[in-house]
């Protein structure tokens, strides 16, 4: 009997329409920026979590619309007079909404997977947990919306819930983060109660299991409260229905790390493992970027060949950096950059295009590879602008000309770079070579004046 009613609800209720609207809006938003997740499963899961900013308000509004159905049809008194418990009447509708919302979320991820599967070289199991938290959040939002629609069966309830939830999900975390920065403290642990993933996740990072499990516990408790409120009759039942959410928050907040989503992220050692091409000069990338290896091999070997021709003691292999691009970077986040640095060219991965392959449409990648030979990697020490400009001159020395495209130059004085380059090539070849070797040795030794011989600090 219950199954037949559920099938009827799936076919005829507004649950299907709510899910279709969520699917269309979320998928369109996801596919508008496939570069953000193409070729990477974890980034797809995190992108799905970010889109809860759109899907949760729609689930709340759709649930509220379904929740006021009995009142809108004026059958409340009729159903109340029957002997059948209220929870038996609302359960099929709640189940239909949950099934359709979950299906929409999974379909969105499956559509996005078409941009990941062809080039992905690594599938982190944690991506499933990250996605599962998104599923629970939609169920909780839908059932809470139904409870609100039943309690306030007015036409304005659904749009009001959508607007309020957008404000809470979008503005409150930003407000708390700004307040924490002003007061020079970490983001509160309660910030992780929101299911929307706020901020960026580096390709070599994952969301720690403790955060996934704690968020799942909290959202399951919130969903239980929504379902209990939907079936509650009387003040005592309503009071008891709120307990799961209260207890869930009381348990979850102490278990969550302070610092928001920056603290919830950790380096994934499996994603940072190296995948190498040994057919010639050895070129390695991380497993997370294994799909980029065919595109990187050619430019990397060309850079190594150019260095070997002009730079004594040039590196003999190229390895993608395993330095995590994060404000909270662990000291051991870049093992490849600290080992055998004199013989290893450590480079940054190129931008990833819409198909998951490397985007090498501009002229930035090869110059970036060349200048990396003079890059300082000194435990998070920030380089000044002169260092960037000096490395630009060094790369030009290897190629024999200043690049036409200057988009990769740090904003500064192109004239100063050009003058320094002309001064350098005006010296005898032996002196040019001596200066470049001296600058590279100083950069590897993390000396503050490492690149002075390339770009004097007092200008040309």
C-alpha positions as CSV (number, residue, x, y, z in Angstrom):
1,X,0.0,0.0,0.0
2,X,2.7,2.4,1.0
3,X,4.7,1.6,-2.1
4,X,1.8,2.3,-4.4
5,X,1.2,5.6,-2.8
6,X,4.9,6.5,-3.2
7,X,4.7,5.7,-6.9
8,X,1.7,7.9,-7.3
9,X,3.5,10.7,-5.5
10,X,6.5,10.3,-7.7
11,X,4.3,10.6,-10.8
12,X,1.8,13.2,-9.9
13,X,3.2,15.4,-7.1
14,X,5.3,18.5,-7.4
15,X,8.3,16.6,-6.2
16,X,9.4,15.7,-9.7
17,X,9.1,19.3,-10.9
18,X,11.2,20.5,-8.0
19,X,13.9,18.0,-8.8
20,X,13.9,18.8,-12.5
21,X,14.2,22.5,-11.8
22,X,17.1,21.8,-9.4
23,X,18.8,19.6,-12.0
24,X,18.5,22.1,-14.8
25,X,19.8,25.1,-12.8
26,X,22.6,23.2,-11.1
27,X,23.8,21.4,-14.2
28,X,23.8,24.6,-16.3
29,X,25.9,26.3,-13.6
30,X,28.2,23.3,-13.3
31,X,28.9,23.1,-17.0
32,X,29.5,26.8,-17.3
33,X,32.9,26.3,-15.8
34,X,34.1,22.8,-16.5
35,X,37.7,23.9,-16.2
36,X,37.2,23.9,-12.5
37,X,36.7,20.1,-12.3
38,X,37.6,18.5,-15.7
39,X,39.8,15.5,-15.2
40,X,39.6,15.5,-11.4
41,X,37.0,13.5,-9.4
42,X,37.5,15.3,-6.1
43,X,37.1,18.7,-7.7
44,X,33.8,17.5,-9.3
45,X,32.6,16.4,-5.8
46,X,33.5,19.7,-4.3
47,X,31.9,21.6,-7.2
48,X,28.7,19.7,-6.5
49,X,28.9,20.7,-2.9
50,X,29.3,24.3,-3.9
51,X,26.2,24.1,-6.0
52,X,24.2,23.3,-2.9
53,X,24.1,27.1,-2.7
54,X,21.5,26.8,-5.4
55,X,20.0,23.4,-4.8
56,X,19.3,23.7,-1.1
57,X,17.1,26.8,-1.4
58,X,15.2,25.2,-4.3
59,X,14.7,22.1,-2.1
60,X,13.5,24.2,0.8
61,X,11.1,26.1,-1.4
62,X,9.9,23.0,-3.2
63,X,9.3,21.2,0.2
64,X,7.4,24.2,1.4
65,X,5.2,24.1,-1.7
66,X,4.5,20.4,-1.1
67,X,3.9,21.0,2.7
68,X,1.1,23.4,2.1
69,X,-0.7,21.0,-0.3
70,X,-3.3,19.8,2.2
71,X,-4.1,23.3,3.3
72,X,-4.3,24.6,-0.3
73,X,-6.7,21.8,-1.1
74,X,-8.7,22.4,2.1
75,X,-8.5,18.7,3.2
76,X,-6.7,19.3,6.5
77,X,-9.8,18.8,8.7
78,X,-10.8,15.7,6.6
79,X,-7.5,14.0,7.1
80,X,-7.3,15.0,10.8
81,X,-10.6,13.3,11.4
82,X,-9.3,9.9,10.2
83,X,-7.8,7.3,12.5
84,X,-4.7,6.9,10.4
85,X,-1.6,8.5,12.0
86,X,-0.3,11.6,10.3
87,X,3.2,10.2,9.8
88,X,1.7,7.5,7.6
89,X,0.1,10.1,5.4
90,X,3.2,12.3,5.0
91,X,5.8,9.6,4.7
92,X,5.1,8.8,1.0
93,X,5.3,12.5,0.0
94,X,8.5,13.0,2.0
95,X,10.0,9.9,0.4
96,X,9.1,11.0,-3.1
97,X,10.7,14.4,-2.5
98,X,13.8,12.8,-1.1
99,X,14.1,10.3,-4.0
100,X,13.7,13.0,-6.7
101,X,16.2,15.4,-5.1
102,X,18.8,12.8,-4.6
103,X,18.3,11.6,-8.1
104,X,18.7,15.1,-9.4
105,X,22.0,15.5,-7.5
106,X,23.4,12.2,-8.7
107,X,22.4,13.0,-12.3
108,X,24.2,16.4,-12.1
109,X,27.4,14.6,-10.9
110,X,27.0,12.0,-13.6
111,X,26.7,14.6,-16.3
112,X,29.8,16.4,-14.9
113,X,31.6,13.0,-14.9
114,X,31.6,13.1,-18.7
115,X,34.3,15.8,-18.4
116,X,36.2,13.9,-15.8
117,X,36.3,10.2,-16.9
118,X,38.2,10.5,-20.2
119,X,41.3,12.1,-18.6
120,X,41.2,11.3,-14.9
121,X,44.1,9.2,-13.6
122,X,43.1,9.0,-9.9
123,X,39.8,8.4,-8.1
124,X,39.9,9.3,-4.4
125,X,37.4,7.3,-2.3
126,X,36.8,10.5,-0.2
127,X,35.0,12.0,-3.3
128,X,32.1,9.6,-2.5
129,X,31.9,10.8,1.1
130,X,31.9,14.4,0.0
131,X,29.1,13.7,-2.4
132,X,27.2,11.7,0.2
133,X,27.2,14.8,2.5
134,X,25.6,16.7,-0.4
135,X,22.8,14.1,-0.7
136,X,22.0,14.3,3.0
137,X,21.9,18.1,2.9
138,X,19.2,18.0,0.1
139,X,17.1,15.5,2.0
140,X,17.3,17.7,5.1
141,X,16.5,20.8,3.2
142,X,13.5,19.2,1.5
143,X,12.0,17.8,4.7
144,X,12.5,21.0,6.6
145,X,10.8,22.9,3.8
146,X,7.8,20.5,4.0
147,X,7.6,21.1,7.7
148,X,7.7,24.8,7.3
149,X,5.1,24.7,4.5
150,X,2.8,22.7,6.8
151,X,3.3,25.1,9.7
152,X,2.9,28.2,7.6
153,X,0.7,27.2,4.6
154,X,1.0,30.6,2.9
155,X,1.9,31.4,-0.7
156,X,4.8,33.5,0.5
157,X,6.4,30.8,2.5
158,X,8.3,29.0,-0.3
159,X,9.9,32.1,-1.9
160,X,10.7,33.5,1.6
161,X,12.5,30.3,2.5
162,X,14.5,30.4,-0.7
163,X,15.6,34.0,-0.1
164,X,16.5,33.5,3.5
165,X,18.4,30.3,2.8
166,X,20.4,31.9,0.1
167,X,21.3,34.7,2.4
168,X,22.3,32.3,5.2
169,X,24.4,30.0,2.9
170,X,26.1,32.9,1.0
171,X,26.4,35.8,3.3
172,X,26.7,34.3,6.8
173,X,29.9,32.3,6.2
174,X,31.5,35.3,4.5
175,X,30.5,37.5,7.4
176,X,31.9,35.1,10.0
177,X,35.1,34.7,8.0
178,X,35.6,38.5,7.7
179,X,34.8,38.9,11.4
180,X,37.4,36.3,12.2
181,X,40.0,38.0,10.1
182,X,39.3,41.4,11.7
183,X,39.6,39.8,15.2
184,X,42.7,37.8,14.1
185,X,41.3,34.4,15.0
186,X,40.3,31.3,13.1
187,X,36.9,30.7,11.6
188,X,34.5,29.1,14.1
189,X,33.9,25.4,13.9
190,X,30.2,26.1,13.5
191,X,31.0,27.4,10.0
192,X,31.3,23.7,8.9
193,X,27.6,23.1,9.8
194,X,26.8,24.5,6.3
195,X,26.9,21.8,3.7
196,X,28.0,24.3,1.0
197,X,31.8,24.0,0.3
198,X,33.1,27.5,0.5
199,X,36.5,28.4,-0.8
200,X,38.9,26.4,-3.0
201,X,40.4,23.0,-2.7
202,X,43.8,22.3,-4.2
203,X,44.0,19.4,-6.6
204,X,46.3,17.6,-4.2
205,X,44.0,18.0,-1.2
206,X,41.1,16.1,0.2
207,X,38.4,16.7,2.8
208,X,39.4,14.9,6.0
209,X,37.2,11.9,7.0
210,X,36.4,13.4,10.4
211,X,34.8,16.4,8.7
212,X,32.8,14.3,6.3
213,X,31.5,12.0,9.1
214,X,30.7,14.8,11.4
215,X,28.8,16.8,8.7
216,X,26.9,13.6,7.8
217,X,25.9,13.1,11.4
218,X,24.7,16.7,11.7
219,X,22.7,16.6,8.4
220,X,21.2,13.2,9.3
221,X,20.0,14.7,12.6
222,X,18.7,17.8,10.8
223,X,16.8,15.6,8.3
224,X,15.3,13.6,11.2
225,X,14.1,16.8,12.8
226,X,12.4,17.9,9.5
227,X,10.7,14.5,9.1
228,X,9.5,14.5,12.7
229,X,8.2,18.0,12.5
230,X,6.3,17.1,9.4
231,X,4.5,14.3,11.2
232,X,4.3,16.0,14.7
233,X,0.9,16.7,16.2
234,X,0.8,18.7,19.4
235,X,3.4,20.9,21.2
236,X,5.1,18.0,23.0
237,X,5.7,16.1,19.7
238,X,7.0,19.3,18.1
239,X,9.4,19.9,21.0
240,X,10.7,16.3,20.8
241,X,11.1,16.6,17.0
242,X,13.6,19.5,17.5
243,X,15.8,17.4,19.8
244,X,17.7,15.5,17.0
245,X,18.9,18.8,15.4
246,X,19.9,20.2,18.8
247,X,21.8,17.0,19.9
248,X,23.3,16.7,16.4
249,X,24.7,20.3,16.6
250,X,25.9,19.7,20.2
251,X,27.9,16.7,19.1
252,X,29.1,17.9,15.8
253,X,30.5,21.4,16.6
254,X,33.1,20.1,19.2
255,X,34.2,17.5,16.7
256,X,34.7,19.9,13.8
257,X,38.0,21.8,13.4
258,X,38.2,25.5,13.8
259,X,39.4,27.4,10.8
260,X,36.5,26.6,8.4
261,X,37.1,24.7,5.2
262,X,40.8,25.6,5.1
263,X,41.2,23.5,8.2
264,X,38.9,20.7,6.8
265,X,41.3,20.1,3.9
266,X,44.4,18.0,4.1
267,X,47.1,16.8,1.6
268,X,46.1,13.6,-0.1
269,X,49.4,11.5,-0.3
270,X,47.9,9.3,-3.0
271,X,47.0,12.2,-5.2
272,X,50.5,13.6,-4.8
273,X,52.3,10.4,-5.9
274,X,54.3,10.9,-9.1
275,X,53.5,9.4,-12.5
276,X,56.5,9.5,-14.8
277,X,57.4,9.2,-18.5
278,X,60.9,7.8,-18.8
279,X,61.1,7.7,-22.6
280,X,63.9,10.4,-22.7
281,X,64.4,13.1,-20.1
282,X,62.3,11.9,-17.2
283,X,59.1,14.0,-16.8
284,X,56.8,13.4,-13.8
285,X,53.4,14.8,-12.8
286,X,51.2,14.0,-9.8
287,X,48.5,11.3,-10.0
288,X,45.9,13.9,-9.7
289,X,47.2,15.4,-12.9
290,X,48.1,12.2,-14.7
291,X,45.9,13.2,-17.7
292,X,48.2,16.2,-18.3
293,X,51.4,14.1,-18.7
294,X,51.1,13.6,-22.5
295,X,50.7,17.4,-23.0
296,X,53.5,18.3,-20.5
297,X,56.2,15.9,-21.7
298,X,57.0,17.8,-24.9
299,X,57.5,21.3,-23.5
300,X,59.3,19.9,-20.4
301,X,61.8,18.0,-22.4
302,X,62.3,21.0,-24.7
303,X,63.1,23.1,-21.7
304,X,65.5,20.5,-20.3
305,X,67.3,20.4,-23.7
306,X,67.6,24.1,-23.9
307,X,69.0,24.3,-20.3
308,X,71.5,21.5,-21.0
309,X,72.8,23.4,-24.1
310,X,73.6,26.7,-22.2
311,X,73.5,26.1,-18.4
312,X,76.3,24.0,-16.8
313,X,74.9,21.7,-14.1
314,X,71.4,22.1,-15.6
315,X,68.6,19.8,-14.2
316,X,68.2,16.5,-15.8
317,X,64.6,15.7,-14.9
318,X,61.3,17.7,-14.6
319,X,58.9,17.1,-11.8
320,X,55.6,18.8,-11.1
321,X,55.6,20.6,-7.8
322,X,53.7,19.0,-4.9
323,X,53.4,22.3,-3.1
324,X,49.8,22.8,-2.1
325,X,48.3,26.2,-3.1
326,X,46.6,27.0,0.2
327,X,46.8,29.6,2.9
328,X,47.4,26.8,5.4
329,X,50.2,24.9,3.8
330,X,51.9,22.1,5.8
331,X,55.7,22.2,6.0
332,X,55.9,18.8,4.3
333,X,53.5,19.7,1.4
334,X,56.3,19.9,-1.2
335,X,58.6,16.8,-0.8
336,X,59.6,16.9,-4.5
337,X,60.8,20.5,-4.3
338,X,63.1,19.8,-1.3
339,X,64.8,16.6,-2.7
340,X,67.7,16.7,-5.2
341,X,66.7,20.2,-6.2
342,X,69.9,20.8,-8.1
343,X,69.1,18.1,-10.6
344,X,65.4,18.4,-10.7
345,X,63.4,21.1,-12.5
346,X,60.3,21.7,-10.3
347,X,57.4,23.2,-12.3
348,X,53.8,24.2,-11.7
349,X,51.1,22.3,-13.6
350,X,49.7,24.1,-16.6
351,X,46.1,25.4,-16.6
352,X,43.5,22.6,-17.2
353,X,41.1,23.2,-20.1
354,X,37.5,22.3,-20.5
355,X,38.3,18.8,-21.6
356,X,40.6,18.0,-18.8
357,X,43.8,18.3,-20.9
358,X,46.4,20.9,-20.4
359,X,45.6,24.4,-21.8
360,X,48.7,25.3,-23.7
361,X,47.1,27.8,-26.1
362,X,49.2,30.7,-24.9
363,X,53.0,31.1,-24.7
364,X,53.2,31.0,-20.9
365,X,54.0,27.4,-20.1
366,X,57.5,27.0,-21.7
367,X,58.8,30.3,-20.3
368,X,57.5,29.2,-16.9
369,X,59.4,26.0,-17.2
370,X,62.6,27.8,-18.2
371,X,62.5,30.4,-15.4
372,X,61.7,27.6,-12.8
373,X,65.4,26.7,-12.9
374,X,66.1,29.9,-10.9
375,X,63.1,29.7,-8.6
376,X,63.6,29.7,-4.9
377,X,61.7,27.2,-2.9
378,X,62.5,28.1,0.7
379,X,59.8,26.8,2.9
380,X,57.0,29.2,2.0
381,X,59.3,32.3,1.8
382,X,57.6,34.8,-0.6
383,X,59.6,36.2,-3.4
384,X,59.6,39.8,-4.3
385,X,58.8,41.3,-7.6
386,X,62.4,41.7,-8.6
387,X,62.8,37.9,-8.3
388,X,60.0,37.3,-10.8
389,X,61.5,39.9,-13.2
390,X,65.0,38.4,-12.9
391,X,63.6,34.9,-13.7
392,X,62.0,36.4,-16.8
393,X,65.4,37.7,-17.9
394,X,66.9,34.2,-17.2
395,X,64.3,32.5,-19.3
396,X,64.9,35.0,-22.1
397,X,68.6,34.2,-21.9
398,X,67.9,30.6,-22.6
399,X,65.6,31.3,-25.6
400,X,67.8,34.1,-27.0
401,X,65.0,36.6,-27.1
402,X,62.5,38.4,-24.9
403,X,59.0,36.9,-25.3
404,X,56.4,38.8,-27.3
405,X,53.6,37.7,-25.0
406,X,54.1,39.4,-21.6
407,X,51.0,38.1,-19.8
408,X,53.2,36.0,-17.5
409,X,55.3,38.9,-16.4
410,X,54.6,40.3,-13.0
411,X,53.2,43.9,-13.4
412,X,56.2,46.2,-13.1
413,X,58.8,47.7,-15.4
414,X,59.0,45.8,-18.7
415,X,61.6,48.4,-19.7
416,X,63.7,47.4,-16.8
417,X,63.6,43.8,-17.8
418,X,64.5,44.6,-21.4
419,X,67.4,46.8,-20.3
420,X,68.7,44.1,-17.9
421,X,68.4,41.5,-20.7
422,X,70.3,43.7,-23.2
423,X,73.0,44.4,-20.6
424,X,73.3,40.6,-19.9
425,X,73.7,39.6,-23.5
426,X,76.1,42.4,-24.1
427,X,78.6,40.6,-21.8
428,X,81.1,38.0,-23.0
429,X,79.5,34.5,-23.2
430,X,81.7,33.2,-20.4
431,X,80.6,36.0,-18.1
432,X,76.9,35.4,-19.0
433,X,77.2,31.8,-18.2
434,X,79.1,32.6,-14.9
435,X,76.3,34.9,-13.8
436,X,73.5,32.5,-14.6
437,X,75.2,29.7,-12.7
438,X,75.9,31.9,-9.8
439,X,72.3,33.1,-9.7
440,X,71.0,29.5,-9.8
441,X,73.4,28.3,-7.1
442,X,72.3,31.2,-4.9
443,X,68.6,30.5,-5.5
444,X,69.1,26.9,-4.6
445,X,70.8,28.0,-1.4
446,X,67.9,30.4,-0.6
447,X,70.1,33.5,-0.5
448,X,68.1,36.7,-0.4
449,X,70.4,38.3,-3.0
450,X,70.2,35.2,-5.2
451,X,69.2,36.9,-8.5
452,X,71.1,40.2,-8.1
453,X,73.5,39.3,-10.8
454,X,70.6,38.9,-13.3
455,X,68.6,42.0,-12.3
456,X,70.6,44.4,-10.1
457,X,68.5,45.9,-7.3
458,X,69.6,49.4,-8.1
459,X,68.1,49.1,-11.7
460,X,69.8,49.3,-15.0
